[in-house]
Amino acid sequence: MILDDLPLAVCCHHSGDIDKDSIEIAILSSAESENIIQLKTGVFFREVLAGCACSDDPSQAISYENGYCELHIKFDKDADKLEIVSQ
């Protein structure tokens, strides 16, 4: 799975660009039945905020804002199907 598969952009408040190296996932709850596995996860990340390079130093033009998103993950064992929805 890659970052683009996760619906994290809907949890962003600015640019929607996410620092891929900053992603941390915590499992908040889980449940399993005979056919279904369900997870509720908390995803912590940094959103990249592009700014003005007034000092002519492009490295100072980027700042970050912490972000958080809850994702519900459902895996259907019979259909071999994974569904991820942002909360």
PDB file of N, CA, C and O in Angstrom:
ATOM      1  N   MET A   1       0.846  -1.168   0.000  1.00  0.00           N
ATOM      2  CA  MET A   1       0.000   0.000   0.000  1.00  0.00           C
ATOM      3  C   MET A   1       0.895   1.236   0.000  1.00  0.00           C
ATOM      4  O   MET A   1       1.936   1.264   0.656  1.00  0.00           O
ATOM      5  N   ILE A   2       0.478   2.241  -0.736  1.00  0.00           N
ATOM      6  CA  ILE A   2       1.239   3.482  -0.806  1.00  0.00           C
ATOM      7  C   ILE A   2       0.403   4.618  -0.231  1.00  0.00           C
ATOM      8  O   ILE A   2      -0.805   4.481  -0.039  1.00  0.00           O
ATOM      9  N   LEU A   3       1.058   5.735   0.040  1.00  0.00           N
ATOM     10  CA  LEU A   3       0.406   6.888   0.649  1.00  0.00           C
ATOM     11  C   LEU A   3      -0.817   7.338  -0.141  1.00  0.00           C
ATOM     12  O   LEU A   3      -1.828   7.715   0.452  1.00  0.00           O
ATOM     13  N   ASP A   4      -0.740   7.305  -1.444  1.00  0.00           N
ATOM     14  CA  ASP A   4      -1.853   7.769  -2.273  1.00  0.00           C
ATOM     15  C   ASP A   4      -3.105   6.917  -2.095  1.00  0.00           C
ATOM     16  O   ASP A   4      -4.202   7.355  -2.445  1.00  0.00           O
ATOM     17  N   ASP A   5      -2.959   5.705  -1.555  1.00  0.00           N
ATOM     18  CA  ASP A   5      -4.112   4.841  -1.311  1.00  0.00           C
ATOM     19  C   ASP A   5      -4.877   5.244  -0.057  1.00  0.00           C
ATOM     20  O   ASP A   5      -6.031   4.850   0.113  1.00  0.00           O
ATOM     21  N   LEU A   6      -4.256   6.020   0.817  1.00  0.00           N
ATOM     22  CA  LEU A   6      -4.905   6.431   2.058  1.00  0.00           C
ATOM     23  C   LEU A   6      -5.615   7.769   1.862  1.00  0.00           C
ATOM     24  O   LEU A   6      -5.048   8.679   1.258  1.00  0.00           O
ATOM     25  N   PRO A   7      -6.840   7.906   2.359  1.00  0.00           N
ATOM     26  CA  PRO A   7      -7.583   9.163   2.178  1.00  0.00           C
ATOM     27  C   PRO A   7      -7.194  10.219   3.214  1.00  0.00           C
ATOM     28  O   PRO A   7      -8.058  10.744   3.917  1.00  0.00           O
ATOM     29  N   LEU A   8      -5.906  10.531   3.313  1.00  0.00           N
ATOM     30  CA  LEU A   8      -5.440  11.491   4.313  1.00  0.00           C
ATOM     31  C   LEU A   8      -5.640  12.938   3.882  1.00  0.00           C
ATOM     32  O   LEU A   8      -5.751  13.818   4.735  1.00  0.00           O
ATOM     33  N   ALA A   9      -5.687  13.200   2.601  1.00  0.00           N
ATOM     34  CA  ALA A   9      -5.800  14.577   2.115  1.00  0.00           C
ATOM     35  C   ALA A   9      -7.072  15.253   2.615  1.00  0.00           C
ATOM     36  O   ALA A   9      -7.092  16.470   2.797  1.00  0.00           O
ATOM     37  N   VAL A  10      -8.132  14.478   2.838  1.00  0.00           N
ATOM     38  CA  VAL A  10      -9.377  15.074   3.338  1.00  0.00           C
ATOM     39  C   VAL A  10      -9.225  15.561   4.775  1.00  0.00           C
ATOM     40  O   VAL A  10     -10.046  16.346   5.249  1.00  0.00           O
ATOM     41  N   CYS A  11      -8.197  15.113   5.467  1.00  0.00           N
ATOM     42  CA  CYS A  11      -7.945  15.537   6.847  1.00  0.00           C
ATOM     43  C   CYS A  11      -7.001  16.733   6.915  1.00  0.00           C
ATOM     44  O   CYS A  11      -6.767  17.275   7.995  1.00  0.00           O
ATOM     45  N   CYS A  12      -6.467  17.143   5.791  1.00  0.00           N
ATOM     46  CA  CYS A  12      -5.558  18.286   5.751  1.00  0.00           C
ATOM     47  C   CYS A  12      -6.358  19.586   5.776  1.00  0.00           C
ATOM     48  O   CYS A  12      -7.479  19.651   5.271  1.00  0.00           O
ATOM     49  N   HIS A  13      -5.767  20.612   6.366  1.00  0.00           N
ATOM     50  CA  HIS A  13      -6.436  21.905   6.468  1.00  0.00           C
ATOM     51  C   HIS A  13      -5.850  22.949   5.520  1.00  0.00           C
ATOM     52  O   HIS A  13      -6.385  24.052   5.404  1.00  0.00           O
ATOM     53  N   HIS A  14      -4.751  22.605   4.841  1.00  0.00           N
ATOM     54  CA  HIS A  14      -4.096  23.593   3.991  1.00  0.00           C
ATOM     55  C   HIS A  14      -3.792  23.012   2.614  1.00  0.00           C
ATOM     56  O   HIS A  14      -4.670  22.949   1.753  1.00  0.00           O
ATOM     57  N   SER A  15      -2.563  22.593   2.411  1.00  0.00           N
ATOM     58  CA  SER A  15      -2.100  22.219   1.073  1.00  0.00           C
ATOM     59  C   SER A  15      -2.516  20.828   0.630  1.00  0.00           C
ATOM     60  O   SER A  15      -2.683  20.585  -0.565  1.00  0.00           O
ATOM     61  N   GLY A  16      -2.685  19.922   1.562  1.00  0.00           N
ATOM     62  CA  GLY A  16      -2.964  18.538   1.193  1.00  0.00           C
ATOM     63  C   GLY A  16      -1.714  17.744   0.883  1.00  0.00           C
ATOM     64  O   GLY A  16      -1.795  16.554   0.581  1.00  0.00           O
ATOM     65  N   ASP A  17      -0.544  18.392   0.955  1.00  0.00           N
ATOM     66  CA  ASP A  17       0.724  17.687   0.753  1.00  0.00           C
ATOM     67  C   ASP A  17       1.202  17.155   2.099  1.00  0.00           C
ATOM     68  O   ASP A  17       1.298  17.903   3.072  1.00  0.00           O
ATOM     69  N   ILE A  18       1.500  15.862   2.148  1.00  0.00           N
ATOM     70  CA  ILE A  18       1.877  15.218   3.397  1.00  0.00           C
ATOM     71  C   ILE A  18       3.327  14.771   3.328  1.00  0.00           C
ATOM     72  O   ILE A  18       3.768  14.188   2.337  1.00  0.00           O
ATOM     73  N   ASP A  19       4.065  15.054   4.401  1.00  0.00           N
ATOM     74  CA  ASP A  19       5.443  14.584   4.528  1.00  0.00           C
ATOM     75  C   ASP A  19       5.386  13.077   4.774  1.00  0.00           C
ATOM     76  O   ASP A  19       5.011  12.634   5.859  1.00  0.00           O
ATOM     77  N   LYS A  20       5.755  12.303   3.774  1.00  0.00           N
ATOM     78  CA  LYS A  20       5.634  10.844   3.837  1.00  0.00           C
ATOM     79  C   LYS A  20       6.450  10.229   4.971  1.00  0.00           C
ATOM     80  O   LYS A  20       6.083   9.180   5.500  1.00  0.00           O
ATOM     81  N   ASP A  21       7.541  10.867   5.343  1.00  0.00           N
ATOM     82  CA  ASP A  21       8.395  10.332   6.405  1.00  0.00           C
ATOM     83  C   ASP A  21       7.819  10.565   7.802  1.00  0.00           C
ATOM     84  O   ASP A  21       8.334  10.026   8.781  1.00  0.00           O
ATOM     85  N   SER A  22       6.770  11.354   7.899  1.00  0.00           N
ATOM     86  CA  SER A  22       6.239  11.709   9.217  1.00  0.00           C
ATOM     87  C   SER A  22       5.056  10.843   9.655  1.00  0.00           C
ATOM     88  O   SER A  22       4.577  10.993  10.778  1.00  0.00           O
ATOM     89  N   ILE A  23       4.587   9.963   8.817  1.00  0.00           N
ATOM     90  CA  ILE A  23       3.367   9.209   9.113  1.00  0.00           C
ATOM     91  C   ILE A  23       3.606   8.173  10.214  1.00  0.00           C
ATOM     92  O   ILE A  23       4.526   7.358  10.143  1.00  0.00           O
ATOM     93  N   GLU A  24       2.747   8.234  11.228  1.00  0.00           N
ATOM     94  CA  GLU A  24       2.746   7.243  12.305  1.00  0.00           C
ATOM     95  C   GLU A  24       1.309   6.784  12.508  1.00  0.00           C
ATOM     96  O   GLU A  24       0.389   7.601  12.536  1.00  0.00           O
ATOM     97  N   ILE A  25       1.117   5.474  12.648  1.00  0.00           N
ATOM     98  CA  ILE A  25      -0.223   4.907  12.756  1.00  0.00           C
ATOM     99  C   ILE A  25      -0.374   4.212  14.104  1.00  0.00           C
ATOM    100  O   ILE A  25       0.502   3.462  14.534  1.00  0.00           O
ATOM    101  N   ALA A  26      -1.504   4.477  14.764  1.00  0.00           N
ATOM    102  CA  ALA A  26      -1.835   3.818  16.029  1.00  0.00           C
ATOM    103  C   ALA A  26      -3.175   3.104  15.858  1.00  0.00           C
ATOM    104  O   ALA A  26      -4.122   3.674  15.317  1.00  0.00           O
ATOM    105  N   ILE A  27      -3.250   1.868  16.315  1.00  0.00           N
ATOM    106  CA  ILE A  27      -4.518   1.138  16.266  1.00  0.00           C
ATOM    107  C   ILE A  27      -5.324   1.528  17.497  1.00  0.00           C
ATOM    108  O   ILE A  27      -4.879   1.331  18.628  1.00  0.00           O
ATOM    109  N   LEU A  28      -6.520   2.085  17.270  1.00  0.00           N
ATOM    110  CA  LEU A  28      -7.377   2.532  18.358  1.00  0.00           C
ATOM    111  C   LEU A  28      -8.326   1.434  18.820  1.00  0.00           C
ATOM    112  O   LEU A  28      -8.619   1.316  20.009  1.00  0.00           O
ATOM    113  N   SER A  29      -8.802   0.633  17.876  1.00  0.00           N
ATOM    114  CA  SER A  29      -9.658  -0.503  18.226  1.00  0.00           C
ATOM    115  C   SER A  29      -9.640  -1.498  17.074  1.00  0.00           C
ATOM    116  O   SER A  29      -9.290  -1.166  15.942  1.00  0.00           O
ATOM    117  N   SER A  30     -10.028  -2.726  17.396  1.00  0.00           N
ATOM    118  CA  SER A  30     -10.088  -3.761  16.367  1.00  0.00           C
ATOM    119  C   SER A  30     -11.189  -4.749  16.712  1.00  0.00           C
ATOM    120  O   SER A  30     -11.546  -4.937  17.875  1.00  0.00           O
ATOM    121  N   ALA A  31     -11.713  -5.371  15.674  1.00  0.00           N
ATOM    122  CA  ALA A  31     -12.735  -6.407  15.840  1.00  0.00           C
ATOM    123  C   ALA A  31     -12.590  -7.383  14.687  1.00  0.00           C
ATOM    124  O   ALA A  31     -12.258  -7.001  13.565  1.00  0.00           O
ATOM    125  N   GLU A  32     -12.843  -8.645  14.981  1.00  0.00           N
ATOM    126  CA  GLU A  32     -12.748  -9.663  13.938  1.00  0.00           C
ATOM    127  C   GLU A  32     -13.914 -10.629  14.078  1.00  0.00           C
ATOM    128  O   GLU A  32     -14.242 -11.093  15.171  1.00  0.00           O
ATOM    129  N   SER A  33     -14.524 -10.912  12.946  1.00  0.00           N
ATOM    130  CA  SER A  33     -15.549 -11.945  12.883  1.00  0.00           C
ATOM    131  C   SER A  33     -15.035 -13.029  11.940  1.00  0.00           C
ATOM    132  O   SER A  33     -13.876 -13.008  11.525  1.00  0.00           O
ATOM    133  N   GLU A  34     -15.888 -13.947  11.619  1.00  0.00           N
ATOM    134  CA  GLU A  34     -15.468 -15.039  10.739  1.00  0.00           C
ATOM    135  C   GLU A  34     -15.023 -14.532   9.369  1.00  0.00           C
ATOM    136  O   GLU A  34     -14.092 -15.074   8.774  1.00  0.00           O
ATOM    137  N   ASN A  35     -15.697 -13.480   8.869  1.00  0.00           N
ATOM    138  CA  ASN A  35     -15.425 -13.007   7.505  1.00  0.00           C
ATOM    139  C   ASN A  35     -14.799 -11.622   7.422  1.00  0.00           C
ATOM    140  O   ASN A  35     -14.263 -11.251   6.377  1.00  0.00           O
ATOM    141  N   ILE A  36     -14.856 -10.851   8.503  1.00  0.00           N
ATOM    142  CA  ILE A  36     -14.472  -9.442   8.442  1.00  0.00           C
ATOM    143  C   ILE A  36     -13.462  -9.108   9.544  1.00  0.00           C
ATOM    144  O   ILE A  36     -13.593  -9.563  10.680  1.00  0.00           O
ATOM    145  N   ILE A  37     -12.459  -8.311   9.190  1.00  0.00           N
ATOM    146  CA  ILE A  37     -11.557  -7.694  10.163  1.00  0.00           C
ATOM    147  C   ILE A  37     -11.773  -6.187  10.057  1.00  0.00           C
ATOM    148  O   ILE A  37     -11.724  -5.626   8.962  1.00  0.00           O
ATOM    149  N   GLN A  38     -12.011  -5.529  11.199  1.00  0.00           N
ATOM    150  CA  GLN A  38     -12.215  -4.087  11.210  1.00  0.00           C
ATOM    151  C   GLN A  38     -11.216  -3.441  12.159  1.00  0.00           C
ATOM    152  O   GLN A  38     -10.987  -3.925  13.267  1.00  0.00           O
ATOM    153  N   LEU A  39     -10.630  -2.348  11.707  1.00  0.00           N
ATOM    154  CA  LEU A  39      -9.689  -1.578  12.516  1.00  0.00           C
ATOM    155  C   LEU A  39     -10.105  -0.121  12.514  1.00  0.00           C
ATOM    156  O   LEU A  39     -10.558   0.406  11.498  1.00  0.00           O
ATOM    157  N   LYS A  40      -9.949   0.520  13.649  1.00  0.00           N
ATOM    158  CA  LYS A  40     -10.061   1.969  13.721  1.00  0.00           C
ATOM    159  C   LYS A  40      -8.660   2.450  14.051  1.00  0.00           C
ATOM    160  O   LYS A  40      -8.093   2.061  15.072  1.00  0.00           O
ATOM    161  N   THR A  41      -8.100   3.289  13.200  1.00  0.00           N
ATOM    162  CA  THR A  41      -6.722   3.737  13.376  1.00  0.00           C
ATOM    163  C   THR A  41      -6.651   5.251  13.492  1.00  0.00           C
ATOM    164  O   THR A  41      -7.481   5.973  12.939  1.00  0.00           O
ATOM    165  N   GLY A  42      -5.659   5.710  14.210  1.00  0.00           N
ATOM    166  CA  GLY A  42      -5.334   7.123  14.262  1.00  0.00           C
ATOM    167  C   GLY A  42      -4.044   7.324  13.489  1.00  0.00           C
ATOM    168  O   GLY A  42      -3.058   6.628  13.732  1.00  0.00           O
ATOM    169  N   VAL A  43      -4.044   8.255  12.575  1.00  0.00           N
ATOM    170  CA  VAL A  43      -2.868   8.502  11.740  1.00  0.00           C
ATOM    171  C   VAL A  43      -2.355   9.915  12.025  1.00  0.00           C
ATOM    172  O   VAL A  43      -3.064  10.902  11.826  1.00  0.00           O
ATOM    173  N   PHE A  44      -1.125   9.990  12.488  1.00  0.00           N
ATOM    174  CA  PHE A  44      -0.469  11.267  12.747  1.00  0.00           C
ATOM    175  C   PHE A  44       0.468  11.557  11.576  1.00  0.00           C
ATOM    176  O   PHE A  44       1.150  10.660  11.082  1.00  0.00           O
ATOM    177  N   PHE A  45       0.495  12.814  11.138  1.00  0.00           N
ATOM    178  CA  PHE A  45       1.339  13.189  10.005  1.00  0.00           C
ATOM    179  C   PHE A  45       1.634  14.680  10.066  1.00  0.00           C
ATOM    180  O   PHE A  45       1.034  15.417  10.850  1.00  0.00           O
ATOM    181  N   ARG A  46       2.570  15.112   9.223  1.00  0.00           N
ATOM    182  CA  ARG A  46       2.859  16.537   9.075  1.00  0.00           C
ATOM    183  C   ARG A  46       2.426  16.973   7.684  1.00  0.00           C
ATOM    184  O   ARG A  46       2.773  16.348   6.681  1.00  0.00           O
ATOM    185  N   GLU A  47       1.670  18.047   7.646  1.00  0.00           N
ATOM    186  CA  GLU A  47       1.252  18.632   6.375  1.00  0.00           C
ATOM    187  C   GLU A  47       2.291  19.678   5.974  1.00  0.00           C
ATOM    188  O   GLU A  47       2.693  20.511   6.787  1.00  0.00           O
ATOM    189  N   VAL A  48       2.712  19.625   4.730  1.00  0.00           N
ATOM    190  CA  VAL A  48       3.725  20.545   4.219  1.00  0.00           C
ATOM    191  C   VAL A  48       3.040  21.847   3.814  1.00  0.00           C
ATOM    192  O   VAL A  48       2.099  21.850   3.021  1.00  0.00           O
ATOM    193  N   LEU A  49       3.532  22.950   4.374  1.00  0.00           N
ATOM    194  CA  LEU A  49       3.004  24.272   4.043  1.00  0.00           C
ATOM    195  C   LEU A  49       4.077  25.036   3.283  1.00  0.00           C
ATOM    196  O   LEU A  49       5.120  25.374   3.845  1.00  0.00           O
ATOM    197  N   ALA A  50       3.830  25.304   2.029  1.00  0.00           N
ATOM    198  CA  ALA A  50       4.782  26.072   1.227  1.00  0.00           C
ATOM    199  C   ALA A  50       4.542  27.546   1.508  1.00  0.00           C
ATOM    200  O   ALA A  50       3.400  28.003   1.571  1.00  0.00           O
ATOM    201  N   GLY A  51       5.627  28.279   1.673  1.00  0.00           N
ATOM    202  CA  GLY A  51       5.494  29.693   1.994  1.00  0.00           C
ATOM    203  C   GLY A  51       6.310  30.562   1.066  1.00  0.00           C
ATOM    204  O   GLY A  51       6.733  30.135  -0.008  1.00  0.00           O
ATOM    205  N   CYS A  52       6.519  31.764   1.494  1.00  0.00           N
ATOM    206  CA  CYS A  52       7.256  32.756   0.723  1.00  0.00           C
ATOM    207  C   CYS A  52       8.749  32.642   1.030  1.00  0.00           C
ATOM    208  O   CYS A  52       9.141  32.477   2.185  1.00  0.00           O
ATOM    209  N   ALA A  53       9.568  32.729  -0.002  1.00  0.00           N
ATOM    210  CA  ALA A  53      11.021  32.707   0.173  1.00  0.00           C
ATOM    211  C   ALA A  53      11.549  34.133   0.125  1.00  0.00           C
ATOM    212  O   ALA A  53      12.385  34.473  -0.712  1.00  0.00           O
ATOM    213  N   CYS A  54      11.050  34.959   1.033  1.00  0.00           N
ATOM    214  CA  CYS A  54      11.418  36.375   1.031  1.00  0.00           C
ATOM    215  C   CYS A  54      12.906  36.592   1.280  1.00  0.00           C
ATOM    216  O   CYS A  54      13.470  37.595   0.843  1.00  0.00           O
ATOM    217  N   SER A  55      13.537  35.662   1.976  1.00  0.00           N
ATOM    218  CA  SER A  55      14.959  35.812   2.284  1.00  0.00           C
ATOM    219  C   SER A  55      15.838  35.241   1.176  1.00  0.00           C
ATOM    220  O   SER A  55      17.055  35.150   1.336  1.00  0.00           O
ATOM    221  N   ASP A  56      15.234  34.857   0.059  1.00  0.00           N
ATOM    222  CA  ASP A  56      15.934  34.220  -1.056  1.00  0.00           C
ATOM    223  C   ASP A  56      16.576  32.895  -0.661  1.00  0.00           C
ATOM    224  O   ASP A  56      17.488  32.417  -1.334  1.00  0.00           O
ATOM    225  N   ASP A  57      16.100  32.306   0.427  1.00  0.00           N
ATOM    226  CA  ASP A  57      16.566  30.996   0.869  1.00  0.00           C
ATOM    227  C   ASP A  57      15.377  30.042   0.798  1.00  0.00           C
ATOM    228  O   ASP A  57      14.548  30.014   1.708  1.00  0.00           O
ATOM    229  N   PRO A  58      15.288  29.259  -0.284  1.00  0.00           N
ATOM    230  CA  PRO A  58      14.121  28.387  -0.465  1.00  0.00           C
ATOM    231  C   PRO A  58      13.917  27.384   0.667  1.00  0.00           C
ATOM    232  O   PRO A  58      12.795  26.929   0.889  1.00  0.00           O
ATOM    233  N   SER A  59      14.986  27.032   1.387  1.00  0.00           N
ATOM    234  CA  SER A  59      14.834  26.057   2.471  1.00  0.00           C
ATOM    235  C   SER A  59      14.000  26.614   3.621  1.00  0.00           C
ATOM    236  O   SER A  59      13.433  25.847   4.398  1.00  0.00           O
ATOM    237  N   GLN A  60      13.920  27.926   3.738  1.00  0.00           N
ATOM    238  CA  GLN A  60      13.126  28.541   4.797  1.00  0.00           C
ATOM    239  C   GLN A  60      11.682  28.774   4.366  1.00  0.00           C
ATOM    240  O   GLN A  60      10.864  29.238   5.160  1.00  0.00           O
ATOM    241  N   ALA A  61      11.370  28.458   3.129  1.00  0.00           N
ATOM    242  CA  ALA A  61      10.025  28.697   2.612  1.00  0.00           C
ATOM    243  C   ALA A  61       9.060  27.573   2.971  1.00  0.00           C
ATOM    244  O   ALA A  61       7.855  27.704   2.756  1.00  0.00           O
ATOM    245  N   ILE A  62       9.566  26.479   3.509  1.00  0.00           N
ATOM    246  CA  ILE A  62       8.711  25.342   3.830  1.00  0.00           C
ATOM    247  C   ILE A  62       8.548  25.241   5.338  1.00  0.00           C
ATOM    248  O   ILE A  62       9.520  25.299   6.091  1.00  0.00           O
ATOM    249  N   SER A  63       7.310  25.089   5.758  1.00  0.00           N
ATOM    250  CA  SER A  63       7.038  24.829   7.169  1.00  0.00           C
ATOM    251  C   SER A  63       6.039  23.680   7.241  1.00  0.00           C
ATOM    252  O   SER A  63       5.504  23.241   6.223  1.00  0.00           O
ATOM    253  N   TYR A  64       5.801  23.206   8.442  1.00  0.00           N
ATOM    254  CA  TYR A  64       4.946  22.040   8.618  1.00  0.00           C
ATOM    255  C   TYR A  64       3.872  22.324   9.657  1.00  0.00           C
ATOM    256  O   TYR A  64       4.043  23.159  10.545  1.00  0.00           O
ATOM    257  N   GLU A  65       2.764  21.610   9.523  1.00  0.00           N
ATOM    258  CA  GLU A  65       1.714  21.646  10.537  1.00  0.00           C
ATOM    259  C   GLU A  65       1.328  20.211  10.848  1.00  0.00           C
ATOM    260  O   GLU A  65       1.136  19.399   9.942  1.00  0.00           O
ATOM    261  N   ASN A  66       1.217  19.905  12.123  1.00  0.00           N
ATOM    262  CA  ASN A  66       0.831  18.555  12.515  1.00  0.00           C
ATOM    263  C   ASN A  66      -0.610  18.275  12.121  1.00  0.00           C
ATOM    264  O   ASN A  66      -1.478  19.143  12.221  1.00  0.00           O
ATOM    265  N   GLY A  67      -0.848  17.058  11.674  1.00  0.00           N
ATOM    266  CA  GLY A  67      -2.190  16.646  11.285  1.00  0.00           C
ATOM    267  C   GLY A  67      -2.550  15.317  11.915  1.00  0.00           C
ATOM    268  O   GLY A  67      -1.682  14.558  12.344  1.00  0.00           O
ATOM    269  N   TYR A  68      -3.846  15.048  11.963  1.00  0.00           N
ATOM    270  CA  TYR A  68      -4.351  13.802  12.537  1.00  0.00           C
ATOM    271  C   TYR A  68      -5.596  13.401  11.766  1.00  0.00           C
ATOM    272  O   TYR A  68      -6.405  14.243  11.375  1.00  0.00           O
ATOM    273  N   CYS A  69      -5.731  12.112  11.557  1.00  0.00           N
ATOM    274  CA  CYS A  69      -6.895  11.598  10.842  1.00  0.00           C
ATOM    275  C   CYS A  69      -7.237  10.220  11.406  1.00  0.00           C
ATOM    276  O   CYS A  69      -6.346   9.421  11.695  1.00  0.00           O
ATOM    277  N   GLU A  70      -8.521   9.953  11.558  1.00  0.00           N
ATOM    278  CA  GLU A  70      -8.945   8.613  11.948  1.00  0.00           C
ATOM    279  C   GLU A  70      -9.449   7.886  10.714  1.00  0.00           C
ATOM    280  O   GLU A  70     -10.260   8.411   9.950  1.00  0.00           O
ATOM    281  N   LEU A  71      -8.961   6.681  10.535  1.00  0.00           N
ATOM    282  CA  LEU A  71      -9.355   5.860   9.398  1.00  0.00           C
ATOM    283  C   LEU A  71     -10.013   4.586   9.900  1.00  0.00           C
ATOM    284  O   LEU A  71      -9.554   3.968  10.860  1.00  0.00           O
ATOM    285  N   HIS A  72     -11.088   4.208   9.239  1.00  0.00           N
ATOM    286  CA  HIS A  72     -11.732   2.927   9.502  1.00  0.00           C
ATOM    287  C   HIS A  72     -11.335   1.991   8.372  1.00  0.00           C
ATOM    288  O   HIS A  72     -11.545   2.293   7.197  1.00  0.00           O
ATOM    289  N   ILE A  73     -10.767   0.865   8.733  1.00  0.00           N
ATOM    290  CA  ILE A  73     -10.278  -0.104   7.756  1.00  0.00           C
ATOM    291  C   ILE A  73     -11.087  -1.377   7.904  1.00  0.00           C
ATOM    292  O   ILE A  73     -11.242  -1.913   9.001  1.00  0.00           O
ATOM    293  N   LYS A  74     -11.596  -1.848   6.784  1.00  0.00           N
ATOM    294  CA  LYS A  74     -12.415  -3.065   6.792  1.00  0.00           C
ATOM    295  C   LYS A  74     -11.862  -4.021   5.747  1.00  0.00           C
ATOM    296  O   LYS A  74     -11.737  -3.676   4.572  1.00  0.00           O
ATOM    297  N   PHE A  75     -11.534  -5.227   6.191  1.00  0.00           N
ATOM    298  CA  PHE A  75     -11.031  -6.246   5.277  1.00  0.00           C
ATOM    299  C   PHE A  75     -12.021  -7.397   5.243  1.00  0.00           C
ATOM    300  O   PHE A  75     -12.298  -8.028   6.263  1.00  0.00           O
ATOM    301  N   ASP A  76     -12.546  -7.658   4.063  1.00  0.00           N
ATOM    302  CA  ASP A  76     -13.470  -8.774   3.850  1.00  0.00           C
ATOM    303  C   ASP A  76     -12.642  -9.972   3.409  1.00  0.00           C
ATOM    304  O   ASP A  76     -12.096  -9.988   2.306  1.00  0.00           O
ATOM    305  N   LYS A  77     -12.552 -10.968   4.270  1.00  0.00           N
ATOM    306  CA  LYS A  77     -11.718 -12.138   3.986  1.00  0.00           C
ATOM    307  C   LYS A  77     -12.246 -12.941   2.802  1.00  0.00           C
ATOM    308  O   LYS A  77     -11.465 -13.443   1.994  1.00  0.00           O
ATOM    309  N   ASP A  78     -13.562 -13.062   2.696  1.00  0.00           N
ATOM    310  CA  ASP A  78     -14.143 -13.860   1.614  1.00  0.00           C
ATOM    311  C   ASP A  78     -13.925 -13.216   0.248  1.00  0.00           C
ATOM    312  O   ASP A  78     -13.572 -13.892  -0.719  1.00  0.00           O
ATOM    313  N   ALA A  79     -14.136 -11.916   0.180  1.00  0.00           N
ATOM    314  CA  ALA A  79     -14.007 -11.205  -1.095  1.00  0.00           C
ATOM    315  C   ALA A  79     -12.579 -10.739  -1.346  1.00  0.00           C
ATOM    316  O   ALA A  79     -12.263 -10.255  -2.433  1.00  0.00           O
ATOM    317  N   ASP A  80     -11.707 -10.885  -0.332  1.00  0.00           N
ATOM    318  CA  ASP A  80     -10.327 -10.405  -0.426  1.00  0.00           C
ATOM    319  C   ASP A  80     -10.314  -8.926  -0.817  1.00  0.00           C
ATOM    320  O   ASP A  80      -9.580  -8.506  -1.711  1.00  0.00           O
ATOM    321  N   LYS A  81     -11.160  -8.140  -0.111  1.00  0.00           N
ATOM    322  CA  LYS A  81     -11.344  -6.727  -0.437  1.00  0.00           C
ATOM    323  C   LYS A  81     -11.018  -5.868   0.782  1.00  0.00           C
ATOM    324  O   LYS A  81     -11.445  -6.167   1.897  1.00  0.00           O
ATOM    325  N   LEU A  82     -10.256  -4.793   0.556  1.00  0.00           N
ATOM    326  CA  LEU A  82      -9.876  -3.854   1.602  1.00  0.00           C
ATOM    327  C   LEU A  82     -10.560  -2.523   1.333  1.00  0.00           C
ATOM    328  O   LEU A  82     -10.502  -2.000   0.221  1.00  0.00           O
ATOM    329  N   GLU A  83     -11.211  -1.975   2.362  1.00  0.00           N
ATOM    330  CA  GLU A  83     -11.890  -0.687   2.244  1.00  0.00           C
ATOM    331  C   GLU A  83     -11.353   0.233   3.336  1.00  0.00           C
ATOM    332  O   GLU A  83     -11.293  -0.151   4.504  1.00  0.00           O
ATOM    333  N   ILE A  84     -10.961   1.456   2.950  1.00  0.00           N
ATOM    334  CA  ILE A  84     -10.429   2.431   3.899  1.00  0.00           C
ATOM    335  C   ILE A  84     -11.245   3.711   3.770  1.00  0.00           C
ATOM    336  O   ILE A  84     -11.371   4.273   2.682  1.00  0.00           O
ATOM    337  N   VAL A  85     -11.799   4.168   4.901  1.00  0.00           N
ATOM    338  CA  VAL A  85     -12.652   5.355   4.905  1.00  0.00           C
ATOM    339  C   VAL A  85     -12.156   6.298   5.993  1.00  0.00           C
ATOM    340  O   VAL A  85     -11.866   5.862   7.107  1.00  0.00           O
ATOM    341  N   SER A  86     -12.055   7.598   5.677  1.00  0.00           N
ATOM    342  CA  SER A  86     -11.662   8.576   6.694  1.00  0.00           C
ATOM    343  C   SER A  86     -12.876   8.937   7.528  1.00  0.00           C
ATOM    344  O   SER A  86     -14.009   8.957   7.046  1.00  0.00           O
ATOM    345  N   GLN A  87     -12.608   9.218   8.783  1.00  0.00           N
ATOM    346  CA  GLN A  87     -13.687   9.536   9.718  1.00  0.00           C
ATOM    347  C   GLN A  87     -13.716  11.008   9.972  1.00  0.00           C
ATOM    348  O   GLN A  87     -14.555  11.487  10.735  1.00  0.00           O
TER     349      GLN A  87
END
